[in-house]
């Protein structure tokens, strides 16, 4: 007589959320994004894979696509699939095993599109910088000191914005507009220098509007000579009516002008220039921008002295 054998016991079903948490958390740490991504996978991706419908799977992956990197999306979505597959095998659910396998190519297609999109977005700032670089090089051929001044203003302006904890997109606008803010001065107009100083911002604006890739910088260039108290040009804007980037570039341009000099005034020392900026805070300049500029310049002075 053959001894009776007990039927094999099915593997215990694992809790999906717990299994998912274990994998990404080891990679990313306990971040708010991971928590949201796991919840999104539980609510959207798992039901989408169970449905077997490609469009639902693609939309569920896109719901997690706000992660800082595409690799994070890939890892979390992959963890979700691996967990579902393990549970399907444990439950001997051949239909779910097949659905997970069929979902993989859909997920890979969406991930490839996400990587391509992020690569394209990452290239956009580089392409804009190349465009601005080309114009600055052209300016250097016509007037090398003018090009050097533009570079100095752009470099200082973006450092001020960084000191004020601005986002990368705003910093890019400040950098590019700062490097082109005085391009209108090179227009062939037979007007006195004093009049040029009033008109060149409008000329620069018109030029930038004619270049589609740089048109978004035109309002910044137009307004960088506005005053915080409303007595500037060309539109008499005041306070927060003036674009933030314009306020930063205005302070940076004034400092560079003060320490390098011009036909209208002799150069002054950086310390004197800082005092003059401080005195103009709240009238000519945004006092918050002035404060940030002074903090930045004083830090650099201490660094230079200690070097």
Secondary structure, 3 states (H helix, E strand, C coil): CCCCCCCCCCCCCCCHHHHHHHHHHHHHCCCHHHHHHHHHHHHHHHHHHHHCCHHHHHHHHHCCCCCCCHHHHHHHHHHHHHHHHHHHHHCCCHHHHHHHHHHHHHHHHHHHHHHHHHHHHHHHHHHHHHHHHHHHHHHHHHCHHHHHHHHHHHHHHHHHHHHCCCCHHHHHHHHHHHHHCCHHHHCCCCCCHHHHHHHHHHHHHHHHHCCHHHHHHHHHHHHCCCCCCCCCCCCCCCHHHCCHHHHHHHHHHHHHHHHHCECCECCCCHHHHHHHHHHHECCCECHHHHHHHHHHHHHHHHHHHHC
